[in-house]
Amino acid sequence: MAGGRPARYPVPVRRLLATALTYALAGAVVAVSFPLALGLFLLTAPFDRRRMAVSELLRWLGEVLLRHAPLWPARIEGSLPPPPATFVVVPNHQSIVDAIAVACLPRNMKWLGKVEAFRLPWLGWAFHLAGYVPVKRGDRASGAAALAAMRRWLEAGVPVGLFAEGHRTRDGLLQPFHAGPFRLAVDLGVPIVPVAISGAWRAMPPDRAAIRPATIQVRILPPVPTVGRTPADVDALREEVRGRIAAALAELEAPAAPPRAAPATPAPGSR
């Protein structure tokens, strides 16, 4: 103690403590996810065929985790179309933190995710109970089945969310978008809602366990209507939405780094 002030931990120690707290909080969320989801599913199954109560529980748990992670202050901007409107949410995908960040979106919806996540004990089982949709990356049959499942949710009046890049960026750049979410929206005449997520890549880059300080910013952009568009317009719609997200990321990240984006040419095998 000096000058009557208590000694402070040095920055590396504070960061280590914050990292440990974040992992502990994440572990607690995972630990309660399946028991709570199973109990709620059994209670509501007779009258909640769309499993909205269970998916709302998982959304709430994700928001609790992000709001209380000490190194990740979060800022959410914009709004989603109010009920009963249905739509397809399309966020960019910087890191695993995105899956937590989208829990802060102000409406309950069904998400498509890689099949490996659904195989995780506890949390993956909760995803199944919530009606989330698994997909095997690179498998066309699995991709078609997943989009058909998302289509059924939309037809049932439930909004859906898909990461259009299909995978996390490895270098922080905005990657090409797959056509699937846009084809789905055009087929059903529902709007696309672009969502720009900034800070997630800095917070926890892919394949790294270290947690770094970062402000997680989620900006919900105005819906892009699809009424009157045809399958021939899917590519143009995809690039329009990608351009809007790229522009929003440029604004959100301008103080920290110049905007960057990978070439817009779709990756081989894009759906």
Beta strands, then each sheet from edge to edge (+ up, - down):
strand 1: 74-77
strand 2: 88-91
strand 3: 110-114
strand 4: 133-135
strand 5: 160-161
strand 6: 192-198
strand 7: 216-220
sheet 1: 1+ 7+ 6- 2- 5- 3- 4-
end
